[in-house]
């Protein structure tokens, strides 16, 4: 009996799927790196400072700490999901800042521009991310890309006084990240990775800080992952 070409194609596809890896892959990893933040941008006042627009506020380069856990799907072994946690300290530098808008003064609202020296501030940044990862599933070398949703927690603390107290505030805000990296396997279970990640979000610092701003950073990291 002769097989029709369509039947031959179906048999070939079935044999290919049956021969493909059917196991899932779990991994955990950790790394160190550097966070290169952009300035706080689109700065504007909150509360009693509503209506004021400020110049960008420069942030400092910071060490970066990273931990992740991921899972590549069975059969579709080029596609995976990943959970990640990152921590950095992109402190705000002491700098000149110019504000424009309507100022509340003892004699009433006054519209104009004011330039002043802004003291430096401690900034802590923590990011939890849920990423979708696509990789080339090579045996030794695995380049990959990804995109994800993030929840970002930031704390701002400055020695500058406002109403007799140091300025402190924190905020939690959603954001996103995009990433690209590569993994090199030393053994079947142990791999080294290097990765670039762009993270973006925005924050409302209320309490006695009273400004909102957009935040973004270019993160570079390297580390080790264990695969099971």
Z-matrix of the N, CA and C atoms (Angstrom, degrees):
N
C 1 1.462
C 2 1.526 1 108.81
N 3 1.335 2 114.83 1 131.52
C 4 1.459 3 120.02 2 -179.67
C 5 1.532 4 109.40 3 -91.61
N 6 1.329 5 117.12 4 135.70
C 7 1.460 6 121.94 5 177.61
C 8 1.523 7 110.34 6 -86.50
N 9 1.315 8 115.17 7 136.62
C 10 1.458 9 119.87 8 175.46
C 11 1.529 10 109.66 9 -70.63
N 12 1.341 11 117.96 10 153.54
C 13 1.475 12 120.57 11 -179.46
C 14 1.525 13 112.92 12 -56.44
N 15 1.353 14 118.59 13 -37.77
C 16 1.465 15 120.66 14 -179.05
C 17 1.519 16 111.13 15 -63.84
N 18 1.371 17 115.99 16 -40.97
C 19 1.454 18 119.59 17 178.36
C 20 1.518 19 110.54 18 -66.14
N 21 1.300 20 117.10 19 -38.91
C 22 1.474 21 120.59 20 178.24
C 23 1.525 22 110.95 21 -61.04
N 24 1.349 23 115.97 22 -41.00
C 25 1.466 24 119.84 23 179.20
C 26 1.512 25 110.85 24 -64.94
N 27 1.334 26 117.76 25 -42.40
C 28 1.465 27 120.79 26 179.99
C 29 1.519 28 111.07 27 -62.84
N 30 1.357 29 116.41 28 -41.37
C 31 1.463 30 120.06 29 179.19
C 32 1.524 31 111.08 30 -63.79
N 33 1.348 32 115.92 31 -40.69
C 34 1.473 33 119.65 32 180.00
C 35 1.519 34 111.05 33 -64.24
N 36 1.362 35 117.25 34 -42.80
C 37 1.463 36 120.60 35 178.76
C 38 1.514 37 110.53 36 -63.22
N 39 1.338 38 117.22 37 -43.29
C 40 1.465 39 120.85 38 -179.98
C 41 1.516 40 111.48 39 -62.38
N 42 1.345 41 116.71 40 -41.93
C 43 1.467 42 119.77 41 178.92
C 44 1.521 43 111.10 42 -66.28
N 45 1.348 44 116.98 43 -36.97
C 46 1.467 45 120.41 44 179.03
C 47 1.513 46 111.36 45 -64.76
N 48 1.369 47 116.34 46 -45.34
C 49 1.463 48 120.38 47 179.06
C 50 1.513 49 111.07 48 -63.88
N 51 1.335 50 116.26 49 -41.20
C 52 1.469 51 119.86 50 -179.94
C 53 1.512 52 111.90 51 -64.65
N 54 1.346 53 116.02 52 -32.34
C 55 1.469 54 119.36 53 -178.22
C 56 1.518 55 112.76 54 -84.76
N 57 1.353 56 117.71 55 -12.45
C 58 1.459 57 120.21 56 -178.34
C 59 1.521 58 110.37 57 -73.89
N 60 1.361 59 117.60 58 154.12
C 61 1.456 60 120.09 59 -179.91
C 62 1.521 61 111.01 60 -59.26
N 63 1.325 62 116.64 61 133.84
C 64 1.457 63 120.34 62 -178.15
C 65 1.518 64 112.14 63 -111.81
N 66 1.341 65 116.79 64 5.69
C 67 1.458 66 119.44 65 -177.46
C 68 1.521 67 110.93 66 -94.58
N 69 1.316 68 114.51 67 150.36
C 70 1.460 69 120.50 68 175.53
C 71 1.528 70 109.01 69 -86.20
N 72 1.320 71 116.17 70 164.58
C 73 1.466 72 121.23 71 -179.66
C 74 1.516 73 109.52 72 -132.18
N 75 1.310 74 116.05 73 121.61
C 76 1.457 75 122.88 74 177.07
C 77 1.515 76 108.54 75 -105.95
N 78 1.337 77 116.90 76 141.84
C 79 1.466 78 118.92 77 176.65
C 80 1.523 79 110.34 78 -144.38
N 81 1.332 80 115.04 79 153.42
C 82 1.455 81 123.30 80 172.16
C 83 1.517 82 107.34 81 -129.89
N 84 1.318 83 116.42 82 151.00
C 85 1.449 84 118.79 83 -178.05
C 86 1.515 85 112.30 84 -158.43
N 87 1.294 86 115.06 85 166.91
C 88 1.455 87 121.54 86 177.42
C 89 1.508 88 109.89 87 -153.38
N 90 1.324 89 116.18 88 152.65
C 91 1.448 90 118.70 89 -178.00
C 92 1.523 91 113.06 90 -158.30
N 93 1.314 92 114.23 91 170.84
C 94 1.462 93 123.51 92 176.62
C 95 1.521 94 108.00 93 -124.40
N 96 1.320 95 115.18 94 155.51
C 97 1.449 96 117.87 95 179.21
C 98 1.506 97 112.02 96 -170.47
N 99 1.309 98 114.63 97 -155.53
C 100 1.457 99 121.55 98 -179.07
C 101 1.526 100 108.18 99 -135.35
N 102 1.329 101 115.44 100 138.74
C 103 1.456 102 122.06 101 176.17
C 104 1.525 103 108.74 102 -106.21
N 105 1.322 104 116.09 103 124.98
C 106 1.462 105 122.68 104 -179.85
C 107 1.527 106 107.79 105 -111.17
N 108 1.334 107 117.13 106 87.20
C 109 1.466 108 119.54 107 -174.63
C 110 1.519 109 112.11 108 -76.86
N 111 1.314 110 115.47 109 145.22
C 112 1.451 111 119.79 110 165.46
C 113 1.533 112 108.05 111 -75.84
N 114 1.307 113 117.16 112 172.60
C 115 1.464 114 120.40 113 178.39
C 116 1.526 115 110.08 114 -68.99
N 117 1.348 116 117.00 115 155.09
C 118 1.448 117 119.62 116 162.47
C 119 1.534 118 106.17 117 -59.20
N 120 1.334 119 117.20 118 121.89
C 121 1.464 120 120.54 119 -175.94
C 122 1.527 121 110.50 120 -119.49
N 123 1.340 122 115.75 121 168.84
C 124 1.471 123 122.00 122 -177.63
C 125 1.529 124 110.74 123 50.55
N 126 1.324 125 115.39 124 47.15
C 127 1.462 126 122.06 125 -177.01
C 128 1.526 127 109.89 126 -73.19
N 129 1.332 128 116.70 127 130.28
C 130 1.466 129 121.05 128 176.29
C 131 1.523 130 109.53 129 -146.07
N 132 1.319 131 116.57 130 155.81
C 133 1.455 132 121.67 131 -174.90
C 134 1.511 133 112.94 132 -80.54
N 135 1.336 134 114.54 133 158.60
C 136 1.459 135 122.76 134 176.19
C 137 1.527 136 108.82 135 -123.53
N 138 1.329 137 116.98 136 162.55
C 139 1.465 138 120.89 137 174.67
C 140 1.510 139 112.08 138 58.71
N 141 1.317 140 115.89 139 -125.37
C 142 1.465 141 120.21 140 -179.30
C 143 1.528 142 112.22 141 -68.02
N 144 1.324 143 117.18 142 -13.73
C 145 1.471 144 121.28 143 178.25
C 146 1.522 145 112.07 144 -99.75
N 147 1.339 146 117.72 145 9.91
C 148 1.464 147 120.69 146 178.89
C 149 1.529 148 110.05 147 -57.64
N 150 1.320 149 115.38 148 139.88
C 151 1.452 150 120.30 149 -179.19
C 152 1.511 151 113.84 150 97.15
N 153 1.331 152 116.95 151 -12.27
C 154 1.463 153 120.55 152 177.67
C 155 1.524 154 110.43 153 -89.07
N 156 1.318 155 116.50 154 138.31
C 157 1.452 156 123.18 155 174.53
C 158 1.521 157 108.48 156 -116.44
N 159 1.364 158 116.07 157 133.25
C 160 1.450 159 119.81 158 -177.36
C 161 1.512 160 112.73 159 -117.81
N 162 1.322 161 115.69 160 160.21
C 163 1.455 162 120.42 161 174.87
C 164 1.527 163 109.81 162 -71.87
N 165 1.341 164 116.42 163 163.41
C 166 1.458 165 121.21 164 179.84
C 167 1.528 166 110.36 165 -60.28
N 168 1.338 167 115.62 166 148.67
C 169 1.462 168 122.19 167 -178.62
C 170 1.525 169 108.77 168 -113.46
N 171 1.332 170 116.42 169 119.02
C 172 1.463 171 121.38 170 -175.64
C 173 1.525 172 111.62 171 -69.78
N 174 1.341 173 115.57 172 140.77
C 175 1.462 174 122.72 173 176.47
C 176 1.521 175 109.53 174 -117.63
N 177 1.334 176 116.12 175 153.69
C 178 1.465 177 121.77 176 -175.23
C 179 1.526 178 111.69 177 -92.24
N 180 1.329 179 115.15 178 151.29
C 181 1.465 180 121.70 179 172.12
C 182 1.525 181 109.57 180 -61.65
N 183 1.336 182 116.67 181 143.78
C 184 1.470 183 120.34 182 -173.59
C 185 1.523 184 111.35 183 -138.62
N 186 1.336 185 117.35 184 148.59
C 187 1.471 186 119.09 185 167.07
C 188 1.535 187 109.69 186 -61.19
N 189 1.312 188 116.07 187 153.08
C 190 1.464 189 122.04 188 -177.79
C 191 1.524 190 109.11 189 -129.57
N 192 1.337 191 115.69 190 134.48
C 193 1.458 192 121.88 191 178.29
C 194 1.525 193 108.33 192 -118.86
N 195 1.337 194 116.40 193 135.82
C 196 1.461 195 120.48 194 -170.77
C 197 1.528 196 111.08 195 -137.96
N 198 1.331 197 115.99 196 139.78
C 199 1.466 198 122.23 197 173.34
C 200 1.521 199 107.72 198 -138.81
N 201 1.347 200 116.57 199 142.72
C 202 1.456 201 119.21 200 -176.76
C 203 1.519 202 111.10 201 -148.95
N 204 1.333 203 114.59 202 156.62
C 205 1.465 204 122.39 203 172.77
C 206 1.522 205 106.47 204 -140.19
N 207 1.327 206 116.79 205 137.21
C 208 1.458 207 120.15 206 -175.55
C 209 1.516 208 112.90 207 -142.77
N 210 1.320 209 114.05 208 169.99
C 211 1.466 210 120.92 209 -174.91
C 212 1.525 211 108.42 210 -149.65
N 213 1.339 212 116.28 211 120.15
C 214 1.461 213 120.93 212 174.41
C 215 1.526 214 109.02 213 -98.07
N 216 1.323 215 115.12 214 136.85
C 217 1.453 216 121.77 215 -170.81
C 218 1.530 217 112.31 216 -72.56
N 219 1.335 218 117.28 217 149.04
C 220 1.465 219 119.99 218 173.48
C 221 1.524 220 110.03 219 -67.86
N 222 1.337 221 115.86 220 147.00
C 223 1.459 222 124.32 221 -179.18
C 224 1.524 223 111.92 222 67.60
N 225 1.328 224 118.22 223 -49.20
C 226 1.478 225 119.48 224 174.52
C 227 1.518 226 107.11 225 -92.93
N 228 1.329 227 116.88 226 65.74
C 229 1.462 228 119.54 227 -168.12
C 230 1.524 229 113.99 228 -79.03
N 231 1.333 230 117.75 229 5.59
C 232 1.463 231 120.68 230 173.36
C 233 1.523 232 111.41 231 -95.07
N 234 1.329 233 118.18 232 -6.26
C 235 1.456 234 122.70 233 -175.37
C 236 1.525 235 110.51 234 -116.90
N 237 1.322 236 116.55 235 133.79
C 238 1.455 237 119.59 236 -178.64
C 239 1.523 238 112.64 237 -147.41
N 240 1.320 239 114.90 238 173.56
C 241 1.460 240 122.64 239 174.65
C 242 1.529 241 107.57 240 -124.16
N 243 1.321 242 115.95 241 151.49
C 244 1.463 243 120.12 242 -174.53
C 245 1.516 244 110.59 243 -145.51
N 246 1.321 245 115.98 244 135.90
C 247 1.448 246 122.22 245 170.49
C 248 1.515 247 109.29 246 -106.53
N 249 1.319 248 117.13 247 141.11
C 250 1.464 249 120.48 248 -172.43
C 251 1.524 250 110.84 249 -145.33
N 252 1.327 251 115.29 250 149.86
C 253 1.465 252 122.01 251 175.45
C 254 1.517 253 108.54 252 -132.95
N 255 1.344 254 116.63 253 131.35
C 256 1.465 255 122.04 254 179.67
C 257 1.530 256 110.31 255 -128.99
N 258 1.324 257 115.05 256 147.61
C 259 1.475 258 120.95 257 179.54
C 260 1.527 259 109.02 258 -137.09
N 261 1.346 260 115.74 259 134.63
C 262 1.465 261 120.66 260 177.22
C 263 1.517 262 109.76 261 -151.06
N 264 1.340 263 116.02 262 169.37
C 265 1.477 264 122.96 263 179.16
C 266 1.525 265 109.55 264 -129.26
N 267 1.328 266 118.65 265 75.34
C 268 1.477 267 120.63 266 179.24
C 269 1.528 268 111.44 267 -80.00
N 270 1.336 269 116.63 268 72.26
C 271 1.459 270 120.93 269 -173.98
C 272 1.536 271 111.82 270 -60.03
N 273 1.326 272 115.18 271 147.49
C 274 1.456 273 120.90 272 178.45
C 275 1.526 274 109.86 273 -85.79
N 276 1.321 275 116.03 274 131.34
C 277 1.455 276 121.05 275 -178.53
C 278 1.530 277 111.09 276 -78.96
N 279 1.352 278 115.73 277 154.82
C 280 1.459 279 119.34 278 169.53
C 281 1.518 280 107.95 279 -68.40
N 282 1.339 281 117.70 280 134.18
C 283 1.455 282 119.74 281 -172.28
C 284 1.522 283 110.61 282 -163.31
N 285 1.334 284 115.27 283 168.96
C 286 1.456 285 121.76 284 173.65
C 287 1.527 286 108.97 285 -85.00
N 288 1.316 287 116.75 286 135.75
C 289 1.458 288 122.06 287 178.79
C 290 1.526 289 109.59 288 -131.98
N 291 1.316 290 115.30 289 136.62
C 292 1.459 291 121.06 290 178.92
C 293 1.519 292 109.59 291 -112.43
N 294 1.324 293 116.22 292 126.98
C 295 1.460 294 122.46 293 178.49
C 296 1.520 295 109.83 294 -112.71
N 297 1.329 296 115.30 295 141.01
C 298 1.460 297 121.36 296 -179.68
C 299 1.518 298 109.05 297 -129.70
N 300 1.339 299 116.91 298 136.76
C 301 1.453 300 120.64 299 178.47
C 302 1.512 301 111.44 300 146.70
N 303 1.321 302 114.81 301 -151.73
C 304 1.466 303 120.87 302 -179.25
C 305 1.522 304 109.99 303 -102.48
N 306 1.326 305 116.70 304 119.46
C 307 1.460 306 123.32 305 -177.80
C 308 1.528 307 109.72 306 -98.90
N 309 1.342 308 114.97 307 139.50
C 310 1.462 309 120.24 308 173.26
C 311 1.520 310 108.82 309 -85.81
N 312 1.324 311 117.92 310 118.23
C 313 1.463 312 122.88 311 -178.24
C 314 1.536 313 108.96 312 -124.48
N 315 1.347 314 117.06 313 166.24
C 316 1.476 315 119.78 314 178.31
C 317 1.518 316 113.58 315 -58.04
N 318 1.340 317 116.51 316 -23.34
C 319 1.474 318 119.11 317 -179.09
C 320 1.530 319 111.89 318 -98.51
N 321 1.357 320 116.28 319 4.66
C 322 1.451 321 120.00 320 179.15
C 323 1.511 322 112.16 321 116.15
N 324 1.342 323 117.13 322 178.87
C 325 1.470 324 120.64 323 -179.14
C 326 1.523 325 111.76 324 -64.41
N 327 1.324 326 115.33 325 135.05
C 328 1.463 327 121.83 326 178.39
C 329 1.528 328 107.48 327 -131.39
N 330 1.336 329 116.13 328 128.66
C 331 1.468 330 121.07 329 179.12
C 332 1.524 331 109.11 330 -96.59
N 333 1.329 332 115.59 331 132.87
C 334 1.453 333 119.37 332 -179.66
C 335 1.514 334 111.74 333 174.18
N 336 1.327 335 115.14 334 -156.48
C 337 1.465 336 122.98 335 -178.30
C 338 1.517 337 109.25 336 -130.69
N 339 1.334 338 115.98 337 138.69
C 340 1.461 339 120.87 338 179.91
C 341 1.521 340 109.49 339 -135.19
N 342 1.336 341 116.56 340 133.59
C 343 1.466 342 122.55 341 176.32
C 344 1.519 343 108.71 342 -115.93
N 345 1.333 344 115.81 343 130.40
C 346 1.454 345 120.19 344 -178.77
C 347 1.520 346 110.19 345 -146.29
N 348 1.337 347 115.13 346 163.24
C 349 1.464 348 121.01 347 175.79
C 350 1.523 349 109.00 348 -84.88
N 351 1.328 350 115.92 349 123.71
C 352 1.459 351 121.59 350 179.48
C 353 1.525 352 108.11 351 -99.20
N 354 1.355 353 118.87 352 121.88
C 355 1.464 354 120.18 353 178.56
C 356 1.531 355 111.01 354 -62.48
N 357 1.319 356 115.80 355 155.89
C 358 1.454 357 119.42 356 175.51
C 359 1.526 358 110.98 357 -65.26
N 360 1.319 359 115.71 358 161.68
C 361 1.467 360 120.62 359 -178.55
C 362 1.518 361 109.53 360 -142.36
N 363 1.331 362 115.79 361 146.25
C 364 1.454 363 120.96 362 173.04
C 365 1.528 364 108.72 363 -80.20
N 366 1.329 365 116.25 364 131.10
C 367 1.463 366 122.14 365 177.95
C 368 1.526 367 108.25 366 -126.70
N 369 1.325 368 115.93 367 124.58
C 370 1.460 369 121.79 368 173.59
C 371 1.513 370 108.85 369 -109.02
N 372 1.339 371 116.41 370 135.83
C 373 1.451 372 120.99 371 -176.91
C 374 1.532 373 109.30 372 -130.47
N 375 1.339 374 116.38 373 123.29
C 376 1.460 375 121.75 374 175.27
C 377 1.518 376 108.68 375 -124.04
N 378 1.330 377 116.39 376 134.26
C 379 1.456 378 121.86 377 -177.22
C 380 1.514 379 110.22 378 -129.68
N 381 1.331 380 116.59 379 128.06
C 382 1.464 381 123.16 380 170.78
C 383 1.519 382 107.39 381 -109.82
N 384 1.335 383 117.14 382 127.82
C 385 1.464 384 121.21 383 -174.32
C 386 1.523 385 110.70 384 -125.68
N 387 1.324 386 115.27 385 146.16
C 388 1.466 387 122.98 386 170.52
C 389 1.522 388 106.47 387 -119.07
N 390 1.335 389 117.02 388 111.81
C 391 1.456 390 122.12 389 -171.31
C 392 1.530 391 111.97 390 -114.21
N 393 1.320 392 115.21 391 150.41
C 394 1.463 393 122.61 392 167.64
C 395 1.524 394 106.67 393 -103.86
N 396 1.342 395 117.01 394 126.78
C 397 1.455 396 122.44 395 -173.61
C 398 1.528 397 110.12 396 -116.22
N 399 1.329 398 116.44 397 135.27
C 400 1.465 399 122.16 398 171.92
C 401 1.525 400 107.57 399 -120.79
N 402 1.340 401 117.12 400 130.04
C 403 1.462 402 120.94 401 -175.36
C 404 1.519 403 110.92 402 -131.29
N 405 1.323 404 114.97 403 162.41
C 406 1.462 405 121.02 404 164.68
C 407 1.525 406 106.66 405 -90.83
N 408 1.341 407 118.77 406 114.01
C 409 1.477 408 120.49 407 -170.84
C 410 1.527 409 113.61 408 -81.75
N 411 1.339 410 116.50 409 58.87
C 412 1.454 411 119.59 410 177.39
C 413 1.519 412 111.91 411 -73.68
N 414 1.319 413 116.48 412 163.69
C 415 1.461 414 120.21 413 -178.46
C 416 1.523 415 111.80 414 -73.38
N 417 1.324 416 117.57 415 -37.53
C 418 1.466 417 121.51 416 -178.22
C 419 1.525 418 112.30 417 -110.09
N 420 1.328 419 115.30 418 -48.65
C 421 1.472 420 120.72 419 -173.23
C 422 1.520 421 109.21 420 -111.62
N 423 1.344 422 116.87 421 126.51
C 424 1.460 423 122.31 422 -177.26
C 425 1.530 424 111.06 423 -132.74
N 426 1.323 425 118.80 424 91.96
C 427 1.466 426 119.68 425 170.33
C 428 1.525 427 109.70 426 -71.16
N 429 1.334 428 116.35 427 151.37
C 430 1.459 429 119.56 428 -178.16
C 431 1.528 430 110.70 429 -152.44
N 432 1.331 431 115.02 430 159.31
C 433 1.461 432 122.72 431 175.11
C 434 1.521 433 107.41 432 -134.88
N 435 1.336 434 116.44 433 162.22
C 436 1.456 435 119.13 434 179.86
C 437 1.516 436 112.25 435 -163.24
N 438 1.314 437 114.45 436 166.90
C 439 1.459 438 122.10 437 176.29
C 440 1.524 439 107.38 438 -147.64
N 441 1.321 440 117.41 439 148.92
C 442 1.452 441 117.57 440 -175.77
C 443 1.517 442 114.41 441 -158.93
N 444 1.321 443 113.74 442 172.15
C 445 1.467 444 124.60 443 175.77
C 446 1.514 445 107.62 444 -101.22
N 447 1.326 446 117.34 445 138.47
C 448 1.456 447 121.04 446 -178.40
C 449 1.527 448 111.18 447 -125.83
N 450 1.345 449 114.69 448 151.62
C 451 1.458 450 122.09 449 165.90
C 452 1.519 451 106.24 450 -116.72
N 453 1.324 452 116.19 451 126.51
C 454 1.458 453 121.79 452 -171.38
C 455 1.526 454 110.20 453 -120.55
N 456 1.324 455 114.96 454 130.83
C 457 1.467 456 121.15 455 177.80
C 458 1.517 457 108.09 456 -116.34
N 459 1.335 458 116.75 457 127.11
C 460 1.461 459 121.75 458 -179.76
C 461 1.515 460 109.85 459 -128.23
N 462 1.321 461 115.38 460 142.07
C 463 1.471 462 121.34 461 174.89
C 464 1.524 463 108.19 462 -124.90
N 465 1.337 464 115.74 463 131.71
C 466 1.463 465 123.88 464 -178.66
C 467 1.517 466 108.15 465 -115.68
N 468 1.331 467 117.08 466 128.02
C 469 1.452 468 121.29 467 -178.72
C 470 1.527 469 109.64 468 -141.20
N 471 1.356 470 115.90 469 119.28
C 472 1.459 471 121.09 470 -177.16
C 473 1.522 472 110.42 471 -127.69
N 474 1.338 473 118.05 472 144.57
C 475 1.471 474 120.38 473 176.46
C 476 1.523 475 112.42 474 -73.47
N 477 1.332 476 117.73 475 -9.60
C 478 1.471 477 120.10 476 178.91
C 479 1.521 478 109.96 477 -60.61
N 480 1.310 479 116.17 478 138.30
C 481 1.457 480 121.80 479 -176.76
C 482 1.531 481 111.42 480 -90.61
N 483 1.329 482 114.15 481 140.30
C 484 1.467 483 120.67 482 172.55
C 485 1.524 484 106.76 483 -143.79
N 486 1.304 485 116.78 484 121.39
C 487 1.465 486 122.40 485 -176.38
C 488 1.530 487 110.69 486 55.87
N 489 1.341 488 115.70 487 36.92
C 490 1.454 489 120.89 488 176.06
C 491 1.514 490 115.25 489 79.06
N 492 1.343 491 118.36 490 9.23
C 493 1.468 492 120.98 491 -179.27
C 494 1.526 493 110.42 492 -131.39
N 495 1.328 494 115.69 493 152.74
C 496 1.458 495 119.94 494 172.88
C 497 1.527 496 109.19 495 -64.11
N 498 1.304 497 117.05 496 148.71
C 499 1.465 498 121.17 497 -177.43
C 500 1.533 499 110.20 498 -83.41
N 501 1.313 500 117.04 499 117.78
C 502 1.464 501 122.06 500 177.89
C 503 1.528 502 109.01 501 -140.07
N 504 1.324 503 115.73 502 142.66
C 505 1.463 504 121.18 503 176.67
C 506 1.521 505 108.55 504 -165.28
N 507 1.321 506 116.28 505 157.23
C 508 1.462 507 121.39 506 175.62
C 509 1.521 508 109.15 507 -140.29
N 510 1.324 509 115.93 508 158.60
C 511 1.463 510 120.52 509 -179.81
C 512 1.525 511 109.10 510 -153.56
N 513 1.327 512 115.79 511 148.88
C 514 1.461 513 123.59 512 174.21
C 515 1.510 514 108.40 513 -117.06
N 516 1.332 515 115.84 514 130.54
C 517 1.457 516 119.04 515 -172.94
C 518 1.524 517 110.46 516 -146.11
N 519 1.351 518 118.76 517 143.66
C 520 1.458 519 121.05 518 175.35
C 521 1.521 520 111.30 519 -74.76
N 522 1.314 521 115.63 520 161.23
C 523 1.456 522 121.37 521 178.03
C 524 1.513 523 110.00 522 -164.74
N 525 1.321 524 116.00 523 -158.81
C 526 1.461 525 120.47 524 179.51
C 527 1.522 526 109.77 525 -146.96
N 528 1.342 527 115.44 526 163.46
C 529 1.453 528 120.93 527 173.08
C 530 1.518 529 109.68 528 -141.08
N 531 1.335 530 115.52 529 154.20
C 532 1.454 531 123.32 530 170.32
C 533 1.518 532 106.86 531 -130.30
N 534 1.326 533 117.04 532 147.69
C 535 1.458 534 119.51 533 -172.94
C 536 1.523 535 111.18 534 -147.04
N 537 1.321 536 115.30 535 158.52
C 538 1.456 537 123.37 536 173.51
C 539 1.517 538 107.50 537 -149.80
N 540 1.314 539 116.67 538 140.77
C 541 1.456 540 119.65 539 -178.83
C 542 1.510 541 111.69 540 -164.21
N 543 1.306 542 115.35 541 -173.25
C 544 1.461 543 121.55 542 176.58
C 545 1.518 544 109.17 543 -148.66
N 546 1.319 545 114.63 544 151.09
C 547 1.458 546 121.87 545 -177.85
C 548 1.518 547 108.38 546 -126.99
N 549 1.335 548 116.27 547 134.54
C 550 1.469 549 121.11 548 178.11
C 551 1.519 550 108.93 549 -121.24
N 552 1.328 551 117.08 550 121.87
C 553 1.454 552 122.20 551 -175.87
C 554 1.526 553 110.90 552 -85.53
N 555 1.334 554 115.24 553 122.11
C 556 1.462 555 121.07 554 172.59
C 557 1.515 556 110.32 555 -80.03
N 558 1.337 557 116.20 556 -38.70
C 559 1.460 558 123.84 557 172.95
C 560 1.529 559 106.97 558 -135.69
N 561 1.325 560 117.87 559 -175.60
C 562 1.462 561 120.23 560 178.59
C 563 1.525 562 112.17 561 -66.83
N 564 1.336 563 116.41 562 -23.33
C 565 1.462 564 120.04 563 -177.05
C 566 1.522 565 114.73 564 -108.79
N 567 1.318 566 118.54 565 -18.72
C 568 1.468 567 121.65 566 -173.48
C 569 1.527 568 109.99 567 -117.90
N 570 1.344 569 114.87 568 129.64
C 571 1.463 570 120.18 569 -179.09
C 572 1.524 571 110.47 570 -137.69
N 573 1.322 572 115.51 571 150.45
C 574 1.457 573 122.49 572 170.23
C 575 1.522 574 108.26 573 -99.10
N 576 1.333 575 116.99 574 143.86
C 577 1.458 576 118.90 575 177.65
C 578 1.521 577 110.65 576 -134.17
N 579 1.327 578 114.98 577 151.90
C 580 1.462 579 122.94 578 172.73
C 581 1.521 580 106.40 579 -132.33
N 582 1.352 581 116.38 580 139.95
C 583 1.459 582 118.89 581 -169.14
C 584 1.526 583 111.70 582 -149.26
N 585 1.327 584 114.49 583 143.39
C 586 1.468 585 122.22 584 169.46
C 587 1.521 586 107.98 585 -112.07
N 588 1.338 587 116.30 586 137.28
C 589 1.455 588 120.37 587 -179.74
C 590 1.526 589 109.58 588 -141.02
N 591 1.339 590 115.02 589 132.76
C 592 1.467 591 121.52 590 175.02
C 593 1.521 592 107.52 591 -107.02
N 594 1.333 593 116.26 592 127.22
C 595 1.465 594 122.58 593 -178.18
C 596 1.520 595 108.80 594 -122.43
N 597 1.347 596 117.21 595 138.42
C 598 1.464 597 120.89 596 179.76
C 599 1.520 598 110.33 597 -141.52
N 600 1.336 599 115.25 598 143.12
C 601 1.456 600 121.85 599 177.25
C 602 1.528 601 107.85 600 -163.08
N 603 1.331 602 117.07 601 -173.60
C 604 1.466 603 121.70 602 174.14
C 605 1.518 604 108.31 603 -144.61
N 606 1.325 605 116.64 604 153.10
C 607 1.462 606 121.16 605 -174.11
C 608 1.527 607 111.43 606 -134.22
N 609 1.331 608 114.35 607 145.78
C 610 1.461 609 122.55 608 171.85
C 611 1.526 610 107.55 609 -111.91
N 612 1.312 611 116.98 610 106.94
C 613 1.461 612 121.41 611 178.45
C 614 1.533 613 108.30 612 -93.59
N 615 1.315 614 115.81 613 99.51
C 616 1.453 615 120.77 614 -177.72
C 617 1.519 616 111.92 615 -88.27
N 618 1.341 617 116.68 616 -126.40
C 619 1.459 618 123.11 617 -179.09
C 620 1.525 619 109.61 618 50.72
N 621 1.327 620 118.34 619 -121.01
C 622 1.462 621 119.81 620 178.12
C 623 1.537 622 111.63 621 -112.30
N 624 1.344 623 116.48 622 21.82
C 625 1.468 624 120.91 623 175.42
C 626 1.529 625 109.60 624 -95.71
N 627 1.325 626 116.69 625 -52.83
C 628 1.465 627 123.96 626 167.98
C 629 1.525 628 114.95 627 65.09
N 630 1.330 629 116.48 628 53.41
C 631 1.462 630 118.98 629 166.30
C 632 1.521 631 109.03 630 -150.45
N 633 1.323 632 115.61 631 155.28
C 634 1.454 633 122.07 632 173.78
C 635 1.521 634 108.78 633 -120.59
N 636 1.350 635 115.87 634 152.12
C 637 1.459 636 119.22 635 -176.29
C 638 1.523 637 109.97 636 -160.84
N 639 1.327 638 115.56 637 156.73
C 640 1.461 639 122.07 638 173.40
C 641 1.524 640 109.14 639 -88.16
N 642 1.332 641 115.55 640 143.43
C 643 1.468 642 121.43 641 -179.99
C 644 1.520 643 109.13 642 -127.19
N 645 1.327 644 116.55 643 139.85
C 646 1.461 645 121.73 644 172.26
C 647 1.523 646 108.85 645 -152.13
N 648 1.333 647 116.36 646 156.01
C 649 1.465 648 120.46 647 -177.34
C 650 1.518 649 110.64 648 -151.71
N 651 1.319 650 115.02 649 147.71
C 652 1.461 651 122.54 650 172.04
C 653 1.530 652 106.86 651 -101.61
N 654 1.314 653 116.76 652 117.45
C 655 1.455 654 121.16 653 -175.60
C 656 1.529 655 110.69 654 -111.16
N 657 1.312 656 115.87 655 130.72
C 658 1.468 657 122.79 656 176.13
C 659 1.515 658 108.00 657 -117.98
N 660 1.340 659 117.28 658 131.73
C 661 1.458 660 119.42 659 -178.07
C 662 1.517 661 111.11 660 -149.03
N 663 1.324 662 114.86 661 158.93
C 664 1.470 663 122.30 662 174.72
C 665 1.519 664 107.41 663 -141.92
N 666 1.333 665 115.82 664 150.40
C 667 1.460 666 118.66 665 -178.12
C 668 1.510 667 113.31 666 -171.53
N 669 1.328 668 114.90 667 -164.07
C 670 1.463 669 122.96 668 -177.26
C 671 1.520 670 108.87 669 -124.93
N 672 1.315 671 116.98 670 140.46
C 673 1.460 672 121.80 671 175.31
C 674 1.524 673 110.76 672 -127.37
N 675 1.334 674 115.90 673 146.16
C 676 1.453 675 122.91 674 178.20
C 677 1.516 676 108.05 675 -113.10
N 678 1.342 677 117.06 676 132.09
C 679 1.452 678 122.94 677 -173.30
C 680 1.529 679 110.10 678 -117.32
N 681 1.335 680 115.64 679 138.26
C 682 1.469 681 121.41 680 -175.06
C 683 1.532 682 109.59 681 -126.35
